[in-house]
Structures are given as C-alpha cells and as structure tokens.
Amino acid sequence: MQRIGVARRLLPSVAIFASLLCLWSPAHANDCKPVADSSRISVAGGSITEILFELGVSERIVGVDRTSNYPAEARELPQLGYVRNLSAEGMLSLAPTLVLGEHDMGPPNVLEQLSRVGVPIVAVPERFDRSGIVAKVRCVGDVVAEADRARAIINALPQAPVPSGAPERGLVILNMEEGAPIAAGADTSGHGFLALAGVENVLDFEGWKPVSAEALAAAKPDIIVITERGLKSAGGIDRLLAHPALASTPAAGSRAVLSLDGMAMLGFGLRTVTAAQELRTYLDEMNSAMQVPVSHDANGRD
C-alpha cells in the first residue's frame, strides 16, 4: 500500500483428457450446498483463494487463476488463466473434483465443457458490501464442508468504518488506458469500496469506463483512490496529478491520493474491509490534521 498526500501449468495428453471424460460422474453443483468431494479444488478468483487459505484447506487447491496472488503461497500453484478467460484443458489436466469461482468466472463455453464431464462447478454470489463478503465466506465454507471455520472467520471480520461527518466525494481509478483514467461507476467493486469507507462516488454512470477531463472537472473529487498497478502505469504521483483529466480537481490540488493493493481493495474478500479502514483513516487524518501534504510509502502488491 502506498499513501500519498496528507494524505504453475500442465499440458494434458489426449489419453488423460479421454480418461477424464469417462471417469467423472455427471453430478455438478451450482449453489452454496456442500459438494460430495472437495479434495481437489480449481479456483477462479482471488477472493475465493484467500478465503480457502483462511479456512485452512489450501492443501486441497490444485490450481488457481491469475488474480489469486494472495497469500504469497498461492502464486506457486499451477495457473489456470484469467478468471474470465479460463482454460478447460488446463483445468481438466489437474483432475479437479470441484471448480469454485467468483460470480463472473468464464468463459461460458469452458464452464459448459467442465460441467459436461461432470465436474461440480460453484459460482459464488457477489455483492459489493460487507454483507456480501460475509455471504461469500459462508458460501465457500458450506461448499467445502467447513461451516464452523467459516463462522469463526465471519465473527472476526472487522466492521465497516463509520465516517465522523458528511461523506467525502471520491473517485476510484483502476488504471490509465490510452491516456484516460478507467474509473468506477455504479454497480462496480470500486463504487462498493467507496461506500464501504463512507465515501460518495462522484461518478453516476454504470460500470468501469474511461472518464474525460470535462467530466472529472465537473465531478470535483476530494480524494482519488487508485490501484498500485494503476499508479505505476500512470508514471507515479506527479504524472498522475498532472494529467489533464485530474489536474483541476480538488484532490489534485491537495494531493489527496491513496494507492492500494488492487485485490485487497476491489476483490471483496477478507482484506477489503481492512482496506476500507485504511481509506477511512487516511481521510480522517486529512480532515483533522489540516497539515502540509507529506508522502508515506509502504510495500505492497497488486
């Protein structure tokens, strides 16, 4: 995390693939009920991987998608592609007894191939608030028959922070694409993250979209929240704030920028509430200290 301002893979042989077609049963799951066998889990989604590790069942994971970069041990596991662009052959080569993923895993034809050979598939529902995180943990715990451990994790989950005054107006930038900030509108994890920290999203469109200089000048964000990868792609804090789409905003004037690990912030897993607390603390310090902006750096990953 940075504060700125006061602010693996195995290629299947034809023989292996054919044997898998013959051996797997046709049963499959698509809800949060326990599956018959969760001894070999292919995971699609970083937040699900994090929860499985916290549940103490990481030894069951046989492969993960590219967003599963936390904890560090997850990066040593066989890789299955990106969460929305998975490889059926790669997954089947690992002989999973369960595919467990986030709500948007795919593509659909890959899931169809997996289901056709009888691999249970569970897509965990997503909602971008603290209750959604609780429901996600409960669902994963139920599916892998670790409900008691899931309850303990839920009980230890921090509460969402509460702002002391009127909500600040903020902006979440995922990255810079062809010179334009890609920012969070409604119905996105970015929007939900701001709300979790008690911050009002200045953008009223839906989804992640590029934003023009004119739109951001009119929106007047007090705080810019950006992923660490996004800040790096922008060339650092000075180049980010000098960007025509941001230079005239109040946030640029006060150098009120917070850079956070992207999965921690937007994955809506166990680290997201803590990331929201980071944002809340940053804003409270900014509002109360009223001092000259300084820079604070911390190591982090995105």
C-alpha positions as CSV (number, residue, x, y, z in Angstrom):
1,M,0.0,0.0,0.0
2,Q,1.1,3.5,-0.7
3,R,-0.2,6.6,0.9
4,I,0.4,9.8,-1.0
5,G,-0.8,13.1,0.3
6,V,-1.8,14.0,3.9
7,A,-2.8,12.2,2.9
8,R,2.2,-23.1,-12.4
9,R,1.0,-25.3,-15.8
10,L,0.5,-28.9,-17.1
11,L,-0.4,-29.7,-20.7
12,P,-2.9,-32.7,-20.9
13,S,-2.3,-35.6,-23.2
14,V,-5.2,-36.9,-25.3
15,A,-5.2,-40.0,-23.2
16,I,-5.6,-38.1,-19.9
17,F,-8.3,-36.0,-21.3
18,A,-10.2,-39.0,-22.7
19,S,-9.9,-40.9,-19.4
20,L,-11.3,-37.9,-17.6
21,L,-14.3,-37.9,-19.9
22,C,-15.0,-41.5,-19.0
23,L,-14.4,-41.3,-15.2
24,W,-16.1,-38.3,-13.9
25,S,-19.7,-38.6,-12.7
26,P,-22.3,-36.2,-14.2
27,A,-23.2,-34.6,-10.8
28,H,-22.4,-31.0,-10.5
29,A,-23.4,-28.1,-8.2
30,N,-24.3,-24.5,-8.8
31,D,-25.2,-23.2,-5.4
32,C,-23.7,-23.0,-1.9
33,K,-24.5,-26.5,-0.7
34,P,-21.7,-28.9,0.2
35,V,-20.2,-30.9,-2.7
36,A,-19.5,-34.6,-2.4
37,D,-15.8,-34.2,-2.9
38,S,-13.8,-31.0,-2.4
39,S,-10.4,-32.7,-2.1
40,R,-9.1,-31.2,-5.4
41,I,-10.2,-27.6,-6.0
42,S,-9.6,-25.5,-9.0
43,V,-10.1,-21.9,-8.0
44,A,-11.1,-19.0,-10.2
45,G,-11.0,-15.7,-8.3
46,G,-8.5,-14.2,-5.9
47,S,-11.0,-13.6,-3.1
48,I,-12.1,-17.3,-3.1
49,T,-8.4,-18.3,-2.9
50,E,-7.9,-16.0,0.1
51,I,-10.9,-17.5,1.9
52,L,-9.8,-21.1,1.2
53,F,-6.4,-20.4,2.7
54,E,-8.1,-18.7,5.8
55,L,-10.3,-21.8,6.1
56,G,-7.2,-23.9,6.4
57,V,-7.8,-26.0,3.3
58,S,-5.1,-24.7,1.0
59,E,-3.8,-28.2,0.6
60,R,-6.9,-29.0,-1.4
61,I,-6.2,-26.4,-4.1
62,V,-4.7,-27.8,-7.3
63,G,-4.8,-24.7,-9.4
64,V,-5.7,-21.0,-9.3
65,D,-6.4,-18.2,-11.7
66,R,-4.1,-15.2,-12.3
67,T,-5.9,-13.0,-9.8
68,S,-5.0,-15.3,-7.0
69,N,-1.9,-13.6,-5.8
70,Y,-2.5,-13.6,-2.1
71,P,-1.2,-15.1,0.1
72,A,2.2,-15.5,-1.5
73,E,1.9,-19.3,-1.5
74,A,-1.0,-19.0,-3.9
75,R,1.4,-17.7,-6.6
76,E,3.3,-21.0,-6.5
77,L,0.3,-23.0,-7.5
78,P,-0.5,-24.2,-11.1
79,Q,-2.0,-21.4,-13.2
80,L,-5.4,-21.7,-15.0
81,G,-5.6,-18.4,-16.8
82,Y,-7.5,-15.3,-16.0
83,V,-10.8,-15.6,-14.0
84,R,-12.9,-14.7,-17.0
85,N,-10.7,-16.5,-19.6
86,L,-10.1,-19.9,-18.1
87,S,-8.6,-23.0,-19.9
88,A,-10.8,-26.1,-19.8
89,E,-7.9,-28.3,-20.9
90,G,-5.6,-26.8,-18.3
91,M,-8.1,-27.3,-15.6
92,L,-9.0,-30.9,-16.5
93,S,-5.3,-31.8,-16.6
94,L,-5.3,-31.2,-12.9
95,A,-8.3,-33.6,-12.3
96,P,-10.3,-31.3,-10.1
97,T,-13.2,-32.6,-8.1
98,L,-14.6,-29.1,-7.8
99,V,-14.3,-25.8,-9.7
100,L,-15.0,-23.0,-7.3
101,G,-15.0,-19.4,-8.5
102,E,-16.3,-15.9,-8.4
103,H,-19.6,-15.0,-10.0
104,D,-18.0,-13.8,-13.2
105,M,-15.7,-16.7,-14.0
106,G,-15.8,-18.0,-17.5
107,P,-16.0,-18.0,-20.4
108,P,-19.3,-19.9,-20.5
109,N,-18.2,-22.4,-23.1
110,V,-15.4,-23.5,-20.7
111,L,-17.8,-23.9,-17.9
112,E,-20.1,-25.9,-20.1
113,Q,-17.2,-28.3,-21.1
114,L,-16.4,-28.8,-17.4
115,S,-20.0,-29.4,-16.5
116,R,-20.4,-31.8,-19.4
117,V,-17.7,-34.1,-18.0
118,G,-19.3,-34.0,-14.5
119,V,-17.0,-31.6,-12.7
120,P,-19.0,-29.8,-10.0
121,I,-19.0,-26.0,-10.6
122,V,-19.9,-23.4,-8.0
123,A,-20.0,-19.8,-8.8
124,V,-20.1,-17.8,-5.5
125,P,-22.6,-14.9,-5.5
126,E,-21.1,-11.4,-5.3
127,R,-22.4,-8.3,-3.6
128,F,-20.2,-5.3,-3.1
129,D,-20.7,-4.6,0.6
130,R,-19.7,-6.1,3.9
131,S,-22.8,-8.4,4.0
132,G,-21.7,-9.7,0.6
133,I,-18.3,-10.6,2.0
134,V,-20.0,-12.4,4.9
135,A,-22.2,-14.3,2.5
136,K,-19.2,-15.2,0.3
137,V,-17.3,-16.6,3.2
138,R,-20.3,-18.5,4.4
139,C,-20.9,-19.9,0.9
140,V,-17.3,-21.1,0.4
141,G,-17.3,-22.6,3.9
142,D,-20.5,-24.5,3.2
143,V,-19.4,-25.8,-0.2
144,V,-16.1,-27.2,1.2
145,A,-17.8,-28.5,4.4
146,E,-16.0,-26.1,6.7
147,A,-19.0,-24.2,8.0
148,D,-17.7,-23.9,11.6
149,R,-14.4,-22.4,10.5
150,A,-16.3,-20.0,8.2
151,R,-18.4,-18.8,11.1
152,A,-15.3,-18.1,13.1
153,I,-13.8,-16.1,10.3
154,I,-17.1,-14.1,9.9
155,N,-17.1,-13.4,13.7
156,A,-13.6,-11.9,13.4
157,L,-14.3,-9.8,10.3
158,P,-14.0,-6.1,11.1
159,Q,-16.9,-3.8,10.9
160,A,-17.1,-1.3,8.2
161,P,-15.7,2.1,9.2
162,V,-18.1,4.9,10.1
163,P,-17.3,8.5,8.9
164,S,-17.4,11.1,11.6
165,G,-19.1,13.7,9.3
166,A,-20.6,14.2,5.9
167,P,-19.3,11.7,3.3
168,E,-16.3,12.9,1.3
169,R,-16.6,12.8,-2.5
170,G,-14.2,10.2,-4.1
171,L,-13.0,8.6,-7.3
172,V,-11.6,5.1,-7.8
173,I,-9.2,4.6,-10.8
174,L,-8.4,1.1,-11.9
175,N,-5.7,2.1,-14.4
176,M,-4.9,4.5,-17.2
177,E,-5.8,3.3,-20.7
178,E,-4.7,5.3,-23.8
179,G,-4.3,8.4,-21.6
180,A,-7.7,8.3,-19.9
181,P,-8.5,7.2,-16.4
182,I,-10.6,4.0,-16.2
183,A,-12.8,4.8,-13.3
184,A,-15.6,3.1,-11.2
185,G,-19.2,4.0,-11.8
186,A,-22.2,2.4,-10.1
187,D,-22.6,-1.3,-9.8
188,T,-18.8,-1.9,-9.6
189,S,-16.5,-3.1,-6.8
190,G,-14.9,0.4,-6.9
191,H,-18.2,2.0,-6.1
192,G,-18.9,-0.5,-3.3
193,F,-15.4,0.0,-1.9
194,L,-16.0,3.8,-1.6
195,A,-19.4,3.2,0.1
196,L,-17.7,0.7,2.5
197,A,-15.4,3.5,3.6
198,G,-18.3,6.1,3.8
199,V,-17.3,7.9,0.7
200,E,-19.6,9.2,-2.0
201,N,-18.7,8.2,-5.6
202,V,-18.6,11.3,-7.8
203,L,-19.4,9.3,-10.9
204,D,-23.0,8.4,-11.7
205,F,-22.6,6.2,-14.8
206,E,-22.6,2.4,-14.5
207,G,-19.6,0.1,-14.9
208,W,-15.9,0.8,-15.4
209,K,-15.4,3.4,-18.1
210,P,-12.8,6.0,-19.3
211,V,-13.6,9.5,-18.0
212,S,-13.0,12.7,-19.7
213,A,-11.3,15.8,-18.3
214,E,-14.5,17.7,-18.5
215,A,-16.5,15.1,-16.6
216,L,-13.9,14.9,-13.8
217,A,-13.6,18.7,-13.5
218,A,-17.3,18.8,-13.0
219,A,-17.3,15.9,-10.6
220,K,-14.7,17.5,-8.3
221,P,-13.5,14.5,-6.3
222,D,-11.9,15.3,-2.9
223,I,-10.0,12.0,-2.9
224,I,-8.5,9.8,-5.7
225,V,-8.1,6.1,-4.8
226,I,-6.1,4.2,-7.4
227,T,-4.7,0.6,-7.5
228,E,-0.9,0.3,-7.1
229,R,-0.7,-1.1,-10.6
230,G,-2.7,1.8,-11.9
231,L,-0.4,4.3,-10.2
232,K,2.6,2.6,-11.7
233,S,1.0,2.7,-15.2
234,A,0.4,6.4,-14.7
235,G,4.1,7.1,-14.1
236,G,3.8,7.9,-10.4
237,I,2.0,10.5,-8.3
238,D,3.3,13.6,-10.0
239,R,2.4,12.5,-13.5
240,L,-1.0,11.2,-12.4
241,L,-1.9,14.5,-10.8
242,A,-0.6,16.5,-13.8
243,H,-2.9,14.5,-16.1
244,P,-5.4,16.9,-17.8
245,A,-8.4,14.8,-16.5
246,L,-7.2,15.2,-12.9
247,A,-5.1,18.4,-12.6
248,S,-8.0,20.7,-11.9
249,T,-9.7,18.5,-9.3
250,P,-9.7,19.4,-5.6
251,A,-8.0,16.1,-5.0
252,A,-5.1,17.1,-7.2
253,G,-4.9,20.5,-5.5
254,S,-4.4,18.9,-2.1
255,R,-2.5,15.9,-3.4
256,A,-5.2,13.7,-1.8
257,V,-4.3,10.3,-3.4
258,L,-4.4,6.9,-1.8
259,S,-2.8,3.9,-3.7
260,L,-3.9,0.4,-2.5
261,D,-3.4,-3.2,-3.5
262,G,-6.0,-3.9,-6.2
263,M,-7.2,-7.2,-5.0
264,A,-7.4,-6.1,-1.4
265,M,-9.4,-3.1,-2.4
266,L,-11.6,-4.5,-5.2
267,G,-11.8,-8.2,-4.6
268,F,-14.4,-8.1,-1.9
269,G,-12.6,-10.8,0.1
270,L,-11.3,-10.8,3.6
271,R,-8.9,-7.9,3.1
272,T,-11.4,-5.5,1.7
273,V,-12.9,-4.2,4.9
274,T,-9.4,-3.6,6.2
275,A,-8.6,-1.7,3.0
276,A,-11.7,0.4,3.6
277,Q,-10.5,1.2,7.1
278,E,-7.2,2.4,5.6
279,L,-9.1,4.8,3.4
280,R,-11.2,6.0,6.3
281,T,-8.2,6.6,8.5
282,Y,-6.5,8.5,5.7
283,L,-9.5,10.7,5.2
284,D,-10.0,11.3,8.9
285,E,-6.3,12.3,9.2
286,M,-6.6,14.6,6.3
287,N,-9.7,16.2,7.6
288,S,-8.5,16.7,11.2
289,A,-4.8,17.4,10.9
290,M,-5.0,20.1,8.2
291,Q,-1.3,19.9,7.7
292,V,1.0,20.3,4.6
293,P,0.8,17.1,2.5
294,V,3.5,14.6,3.0
295,S,4.3,11.2,1.4
296,H,4.2,7.8,3.0
297,D,5.4,4.7,1.2
298,A,4.8,1.1,2.1
299,N,5.5,-2.1,0.2
300,G,2.5,-3.8,-1.4
301,R,1.4,-5.9,-4.4
302,D,-1.3,-5.7,-6.9
